[in-house]
Amino acid sequence: MAKATGYSVSTVSVSLNNKSARVTQETRDKIRKVAKEMGYVRDSTAISLKKNYMPNIGLIVPDISNEFYGNFAKGAEQFCSENHWGLIINSSDNDTLRENQYIDNLYQQKVAGIIMARASHEKDNAINSFTKLKELGIEHVLLDFSGTDKSNVVTCNHFEAGYNATKLLISLGHRNIACITGDQRLEGDRARLDGYKKALEEAGIKYNPSIIVQSDYTYGNTMKVVQQLDLSSFTAVFAFNDLMAVAFCNYVASLGFNIPNDYSVIGNDNTLITRIGTPTLTTISQPIQEMGYEAAKIIYEKRHNPSSKKIIRRFPTKLVRRNSTLKLQSKS
């Protein structure tokens, strides 16, 4: 159209869309005449969409192939779909450089906000990321991190999770209970371990750091980590996610042990793997999809009702009893 009329694209645009600009009526008439001769039809739908811009939310996860983060993303996507917003998902593979690049990209795309569901191993970089979000003025929601005074948060009661899992094992007669933790620099991990310690303390059981090992929430690395454990020094295990619990079960099964006759095992998250393995896995359930939904909702609420007040939404956990736990058998 600009080529046919001899005018610039911007002049053609303001003339056809009735925008106020320093364009003479004579010029407008000439452009509209050419447009009519060319069969131009004004796209009112596209104009309406532009005027009623539908915002996007950015979501950064460490590993979208992990079922936990996939379910979290599904919850966020559900809210966005219901409210005609978009969701842009970025998977950082726990790489803080990529994570910061995604923040820059999303900022340039003028997203309504960013949800960070992360599990970084670099605490200092995590703090830098959160500070960056604050300094850029990006509305954001963090999963399981308190962040800055401008960081909204969705989280679970991880202390409750650690406490209830350990208390169940104690009620079954276990007194030597191993833990497979994630990175103890993460707030959720520390809270679960504190819950574990509290349950031991109430039962008069001394905390034994030699049966605590740290992994990274993945199956492969946990298969290596559990080989550090002295299998004769405990009768039960609480793993801080389901993948690590299954890794322990498979490792000891390869050595000829039986779950739950030789070891009672509890996981955390209540992902699909807990229901399809043999035996099915006792675990702590988090409302993962609901948390993702709520994270997107917070961005939406802040967009429509701006407030400097930090929003924190904490969800309860639930113990789900299945076949991987059993009352301690006396040894004859």
HUKA-V195091 format. One record per backbone hydrogen bond with DSSP energy under -0.5 kcal/mol. CO is the residue of the C=O (numbers start at 0). NH is the residue of the N-H. Records with the same first field share a line. If there is no record, write none. Layout:
BEGIN
CO=NH / NH
END
This chain:
BEGIN
0=4
1=5 / 6
7=11
8=12
9=13
10=14
11=15
12=16
13=18
14=17
20=22
23=27
24=28
25=29
26=30
27=31
28=32
29=33
30=34
31=35
32=36
33=37
34=39
35=38
41=43
42=46
43=47
44=48
45=49
46=50
47=51
49=52
50=52
52=54
54=85
55=111 / 112
56=87
57=114
58=60 / 89
59=116
60=91
61=92
62=65
65=69
66=70
67=71
68=72
69=73
70=74
71=75
72=76
73=77
74=78
75=79
76=80
77=81
78=82
79=84
80=83
85=56
86=88
87=58
89=60 / 91
91=94
93=95
94=98
95=99
96=100
97=101
98=102
99=103
100=104
101=105
102=106
103=107
104=108
105=110
106=109
112=57
113=115 / 140
114=59 / 116
115=117 / 142
116=61
120=122
121=125
122=126
123=127
124=128
125=129
126=130
127=131
128=132
129=133
130=134
131=135
132=136 / 137
133=136
136=138
138=113
139=151
140=115
141=143 / 153
143=187
147=150
149=151
151=141
152=312
153=143
154=314
155=157
156=160
157=161
158=162
159=163
160=164
161=165
162=166
163=167
164=168
165=169
166=170
167=171
168=173
169=172
171=327
174=176
175=177 / 234 / 235
177=237
178=180 / 212
179=239
180=214
182=185
185=189
186=190
187=191
188=192
189=193
190=194
191=195
192=196
193=197
194=198
195=199
196=200
197=201
198=202
199=204
200=203
206=208
207=210
208=211
210=178 / 212
212=180
217=221
218=222
219=223
220=223 / 224
221=225
223=226
224=227
225=228
228=230
229=232
230=233
234=263
235=177
236=238 / 265
237=179
240=244
241=245
242=246
243=247
244=248
245=249
246=250
247=251
248=252
249=253
250=254
251=254 / 256
252=255
257=259 / 261 / 262
263=236
264=281
265=238
266=283
267=241
268=285
270=273
271=274 / 275
272=276
273=280
281=266
282=284 / 319
283=268
284=317
285=287
286=290
287=291
288=292
289=293
290=294
291=295
292=296
293=297
294=298
295=299
296=300
297=301
298=302
299=303
300=304
309=311
310=152
311=313
312=154
314=156
317=284
318=320
319=282
321=324
323=264
329=331
END
